[in-house]
Amino acid sequence: MAKRRPLDPARADRFGWEQGDLEFSQCFRCRRKTPGEEVCTAFPGGIPEAIRTNDVDHRRPYPGDQGVLFEAEEC
């Protein structure tokens, strides 16, 4: 889930996107995620918020991931 920032009144009338305005969770592109759920092979009991919000890069080990890391889904 993307981090939510408070609305900046100075930008409220802007129509368009700037780099960094929209951020997808790394889980969105991971082949190990269960579609429609917030679980995956690494975290069958639930993906930690730090990973879902991209505060942690799951291409590196994370406590409790059972040695299973991010793997990009093929397009």
Backbone as JSON, one array per atom type, in Angstrom:
{
  "sequence": "MAKRRPLDPARADRFGWEQGDLEFSQCFRCRRKTPGEEVCTAFPGGIPEAIRTNDVDHRRPYPGDQGVLFEAEEC",
  "N": [[0.84, -1.16, 0.0], [0.56, 2.21, -0.8], [2.27, 4.99, 0.67], [0.51, 7.53, 2.35], [0.28, 10.98, 1.9], [-0.34, 14.15, 3.45], [-2.68, 16.38, 1.91], [-1.39, 18.95, 0.0], [-2.22, 22.22, 0.13], [-1.29, 24.16, -1.66], [-0.92, 22.75, -3.96], [-3.32, 21.72, -4.64], [-5.01, 22.46, -6.75], [-3.82, 21.5, -8.95], [-3.55, 19.6, -11.92], [-2.39, 16.73, -12.86], [0.61, 14.71, -12.84], [3.56, 14.34, -10.95], [6.92, 13.14, -10.76], [7.22, 10.71, -8.28], [4.76, 11.13, -7.1], [3.04, 8.98, -7.17], [3.24, 5.78, -5.91], [3.85, 2.38, -6.1], [3.48, -0.63, -4.25], [6.21, -2.86, -3.76], [5.36, -5.41, -3.69], [3.35, -5.58, -5.53], [4.47, -6.27, -7.97], [5.61, -8.7, -7.49], [6.15, -12.12, -8.0], [5.59, -13.96, -6.07], [3.49, -13.2, -4.47], [0.18, -13.68, -3.27], [-2.57, -13.36, -5.3], [-4.94, -10.78, -4.77], [-4.79, -10.85, -2.01], [-3.04, -10.03, 1.05], [-0.78, -11.64, 1.47], [1.97, -13.94, 0.98], [4.39, -16.25, -0.43], [6.68, -15.94, 1.16], [5.64, -14.72, 3.43], [3.24, -16.13, 4.71], [1.44, -15.61, 6.72], [0.85, -12.97, 6.54], [1.98, -10.05, 4.94], [4.56, -7.99, 6.09], [4.08, -4.59, 7.11], [6.23, -2.82, 6.66], [7.41, -3.83, 4.37], [5.29, -3.88, 2.53], [4.87, -1.12, 2.27], [7.17, -0.25, 1.11], [9.25, 0.59, 2.75], [11.23, -1.08, 3.34], [13.48, -2.87, 1.35], [12.73, -5.72, -0.23], [14.4, -7.34, -1.69], [16.45, -8.0, -0.29], [17.27, -9.99, 2.61], [14.76, -10.31, 5.18], [13.55, -10.3, 8.5], [11.83, -13.26, 9.3], [11.12, -14.02, 6.72], [11.62, -16.55, 5.76], [13.75, -17.1, 4.1], [12.9, -16.54, 1.58], [12.81, -14.31, -1.03], [11.93, -11.18, -2.74], [10.8, -11.61, -6.05], [10.69, -10.65, -9.28], [7.75, -10.47, -11.21], [7.13, -11.96, -14.34], [6.53, -10.21, -17.34]],
  "CA": [[0.0, 0.0, 0.0], [1.37, 3.42, -0.92], [2.2, 5.92, 1.79], [-0.37, 8.68, 2.09], [0.79, 12.25, 2.38], [-1.42, 15.12, 3.54], [-2.87, 17.21, 0.72], [-0.73, 20.25, 0.04], [-3.16, 23.18, -0.46], [-0.66, 24.87, -2.78], [-0.94, 21.9, -5.15], [-4.65, 21.12, -4.73], [-5.67, 22.75, -8.02], [-2.97, 20.95, -10.01], [-4.07, 18.42, -12.6], [-1.24, 16.07, -13.46], [1.45, 13.94, -11.94], [4.99, 14.58, -10.93], [7.64, 11.96, -10.3], [7.12, 10.5, -6.85], [3.39, 11.31, -6.63], [2.38, 7.69, -7.09], [4.21, 4.74, -5.64], [3.25, 1.06, -5.93], [4.21, -1.56, -3.39], [7.04, -3.84, -4.46], [4.58, -6.65, -3.73], [2.51, -5.52, -6.72], [5.18, -6.9, -9.08], [6.29, -9.92, -7.05], [5.47, -13.35, -8.43], [5.31, -14.78, -4.89], [2.31, -12.69, -3.78], [-1.1, -14.32, -3.57], [-3.45, -12.33, -5.86], [-6.11, -10.38, -4.0], [-4.55, -10.98, -0.58], [-1.78, -9.44, 1.52], [0.07, -12.75, 1.89], [2.82, -14.45, -0.09], [5.18, -17.43, -0.05], [7.59, -15.57, 2.24], [4.88, -14.31, 4.61], [1.89, -16.68, 4.59], [0.59, -15.05, 7.76], [0.65, -11.55, 6.27], [3.18, -9.31, 4.55], [4.81, -6.88, 7.01], [3.82, -3.24, 6.6], [7.48, -2.21, 6.18], [7.64, -4.31, 3.0], [4.17, -3.39, 1.7], [5.0, 0.33, 2.04], [8.49, -0.02, 0.51], [10.24, 1.1, 3.69], [12.28, -2.1, 3.31], [13.66, -3.49, 0.04], [12.69, -7.16, 0.03], [15.4, -8.08, -2.45], [17.39, -8.37, 0.78], [16.57, -10.74, 3.66], [13.98, -9.61, 6.19], [13.18, -11.27, 9.53], [10.6, -14.02, 9.12], [10.78, -14.3, 5.31], [11.92, -17.95, 5.48], [14.75, -17.16, 3.04], [12.22, -16.27, 0.31], [12.92, -12.89, -1.33], [11.21, -10.64, -3.88], [11.16, -12.08, -7.39], [9.84, -9.91, -10.21], [6.82, -11.21, -12.06], [7.44, -11.76, -15.76], [5.46, -9.53, -18.09]],
  "C": [[0.89, 1.24, 0.0], [1.22, 4.29, 0.33], [1.3, 7.09, 1.41], [0.25, 9.92, 2.7], [-0.39, 13.21, 2.49], [-1.48, 15.96, 2.27], [-2.2, 18.55, 0.93], [-1.66, 21.26, -0.62], [-2.59, 23.94, -1.65], [-0.71, 24.07, -4.07], [-2.33, 21.32, -5.42], [-5.32, 21.36, -6.08], [-4.9, 22.18, -9.22], [-3.61, 19.71, -10.62], [-2.9, 17.8, -13.35], [-0.41, 15.39, -12.4], [2.88, 14.41, -12.05], [5.66, 13.31, -10.44], [7.56, 11.88, -8.78], [5.71, 10.65, -6.3], [2.68, 9.98, -6.41], [3.43, 6.6, -6.91], [3.47, 3.43, -5.39], [4.12, 0.23, -5.01], [5.03, -2.52, -4.25], [6.29, -5.17, -4.6], [3.72, -6.73, -4.99], [3.14, -6.28, -7.89], [5.87, -8.2, -8.7], [5.49, -11.16, -7.41], [5.07, -14.23, -7.25], [4.05, -14.35, -4.13], [1.06, -13.45, -4.22], [-2.05, -13.24, -4.07], [-4.67, -12.06, -4.95], [-5.96, -10.46, -2.49], [-3.23, -10.33, -0.21], [-0.91, -10.51, 2.16], [0.9, -13.2, 0.69], [3.56, -15.68, 0.42], [6.09, -17.12, 1.13], [6.85, -15.29, 3.54], [3.44, -14.82, 4.51], [0.92, -16.17, 5.64], [0.31, -13.57, 7.59], [1.96, -10.84, 6.0], [3.37, -8.14, 5.51], [4.6, -5.51, 6.34], [5.08, -2.6, 6.03], [7.8, -2.64, 4.75], [6.54, -3.79, 2.08], [4.32, -1.92, 1.35], [6.36, 0.73, 1.48], [9.49, 0.66, 1.45], [11.44, 0.16, 3.74], [12.31, -2.7, 1.9], [13.72, -5.0, 0.25], [13.51, -7.98, -0.97], [16.52, -8.51, -1.51], [16.61, -9.1, 1.87], [15.89, -9.83, 4.68], [13.53, -10.64, 7.22], [11.82, -11.94, 9.25], [10.26, -14.39, 7.69], [11.13, -15.72, 4.85], [12.94, -18.13, 4.36], [14.17, -16.91, 1.65], [12.23, -14.77, 0.08], [12.04, -12.5, -2.52], [11.72, -11.27, -5.18], [10.17, -11.42, -8.36], [8.99, -10.85, -11.07], [7.18, -10.94, -13.51], [6.24, -11.14, -16.45], [5.02, -10.33, -19.28]]
}
